[in-house]
Amino acid sequence: MQNSGVSASGSTYIEFDDVDAPVANLLGRENAGFEIIMSNFNHERLWLACTSLRTVRCCVEDAYAYANSRETFGHKLISNQVIQAKFSAMG
């Protein structure tokens, strides 16, 4: 199965057709297994989102500091309207 991103990690696609599972092996309600599976990923996805957001904020902070210190054609880079628009879009 083709992955986007890291090709070194393996991934598998399994499909079960016409499979009967014993009632004793049922977890939760019937046909509600997706909720159980997804509840396991919530904390990992939240951690990833928080880490990504913090990294982006650090990058924007560095870019802003650079734009305030860099001079082009006798003016600060941040005084250029195009640069200001880019920071606005990043926000």
Secondary structure, DSSP 8 states (H G I E B T S, - for coil): ---SS-SSS--------S----GGG--SSTT-HHHHHHHTTHHHHHHHHHHHHHHHHHHHHHHHHHHHH-EETTEEGGGSHHHHHHHHHH-
